[in-house]
């Protein structure tokens, strides 16, 4: 039983689809409106929360996998480096998710500034870890673009592109999960 649980925790193919699913639920919760709530701030909050929760769940999965592999004696590489990667992603993502979950709409200027800074921090951290993380950073970049748009048609185009990119990421994660391969084998690195 413990071996099966450990295998589930370290199976990197299961974390992304699960993270996207949980993030989709969180974004849907944030998107719901009350009374006179305007649509634009709700969409912006939902896009950003989706990004924060997806990466936050992935960071949690990374840290859980590193810990499990270390306990089982199967960790190849530096534990300090692997933990640093997890913490570097977990810190801004969970801070951003917590910041958005408790926000009122419409947001204050200070709230928007903090949201933008945390989103940039998280997207920049992902991209600093390599260009292969662009698909994971894309939802945050779409959220920032949505924040900056000035025309309704541009806003809807950004939301549409974000949905298509997210669907592509989700389908790709399901293909990866179904392959049963490690990330390195799937990308042809191993």
C-alpha angles and dihedrals in degrees: 000000000000091000090054091049091048091049090051093049095050095043100107091190092071099051101068099052090044092048092050090049094051091044090051090054091048092049091048090051090050092046095058113105136221123209109302098003110143118237099229097063090045092052091046092050092046094050092049094043090051089055094046096048094044093054093038091055091045090050090050090050091049092051092045091050093048091049093046093048091047092051091048092046093241100113113123110198139017115331090203091057093047093048091047090055092050094047092045089059099034096053101060095032097054092039089053093046092050091046092053098041093061097040124117122221130271091037124226121245090253090052092051091049091052092046092051093047093049092046091051090046092052096044091046091050091053093047092046088059090060144298090266086077094064092101089055092046093047096086090055092047090050090050090052091047090050090052090053099046120111103185125066093225090054090049092053090046090053092049090048093050090047091053092048092048091048092049089049091050091048093049090046090051091051091050089050091048092049092049092065089213130129118253091256093050092046092053092044093245096119 
